[in-house]
């Protein structure tokens, strides 16, 4: 799963292997091995890719993004601090649910 996901993210971001390897500080040979599944990723590799692509480690390992990234955590923290923002977002979600229910 990891090998497929990093290749997918690299291609999605229009990066060649050499470019990505340079940006995250690994050799192109290591990146190539990781993408082919011939090299097992270390915890450091997983962290580097997670930070570079701004995705959770869960997404890289399992293919499912079950953890929150730093931006999502920041948004949740700000919403918790601001009751009016919370109330506004809650109203938007309730409206969305009503619209979806009518469309179904």
N, C-alpha and C positions, 0 to 999 in steps of 0.2 A: 504494500500500500504506500509506504513512504516514498519508494522510488518513483512510482507513478505520479504521486501528488507533486513532488518537487519538479518533475519534468513538465507536468501540466502547468504549474505556476510559472515556471521559467518561460515557456512558450507563450502563455497568456500575457506575460509582461514584455514580450518581444526581445528576449535576451538570448544571446548565444551562450553556450557553456562557458567559454573563456571569460566573457563579460561578467556573468554571475559569479564565477569562481573568484575573479579579482575583487568584486564588490564585497564578498563575504569573507575573503581571506583564506581560501583553500585552493589547492591546485586543480587545474582542469581535469587531470587524471583521476583525482579523488571524486570530483563531481560526476564524471563519466561513470565511474564504478558505482557510485550511489544510485544514479539514474537507471543503470542496468540491473541493479540488485545484486551486484557482485561484491560490493563493499557494504558491510553493516554500518549504519549510522551510529555515531557516538552521541552521548547526551549533548555535547557541544555542537555537533552538526545540527541536531534537531533545534537547539536554541538559536543558532545562527539563521537557519531558514525561517523559523517562526518570527524572529525579529525583523528580518529583511522584508518578508512578504506581509508582515503584520497579520498573521493568522495564528490560531491557537496550535499548541503542540498536539492537541487531540485531533485536529484536522489533518495534520501531517501523518500521524500514526494510525488513526482509525478511519480517516476519510470523512468523519463527522465532526462538525464544529460545535461541541457541547460546552466548551469553556468560553468565557467572555474574554475578549481582547481588551487592551488598555483603554481604547476609545470607548467601548461599551461600558466599561467600569466607570470611566469619567462621566459619561452621560447619566448613568444611574445615580452616581453620587450627587450630581447637580440637581437632578429631579428630586431626590430625597431632601435636599436643602431648601427647595422652593415650592411651597404648597400650591401657589397659583399655577405654576408650571405643571405640577403633578395633576391638578384638577383639569387643566386644559387638555393634557395628553389623555387623561382618562375619558374625557368627553369625546375626543376624536376617536378613540378606540371603540367606545360604545356606539357611535354613529357608524363606524365602519362595519361593526357586527350587524347592525340593523340593516344596512344596505346589502350586505352579503346574504342575510336571511331573506330579504325580499327578492333578490336575484335568483335564489335557489329554487 
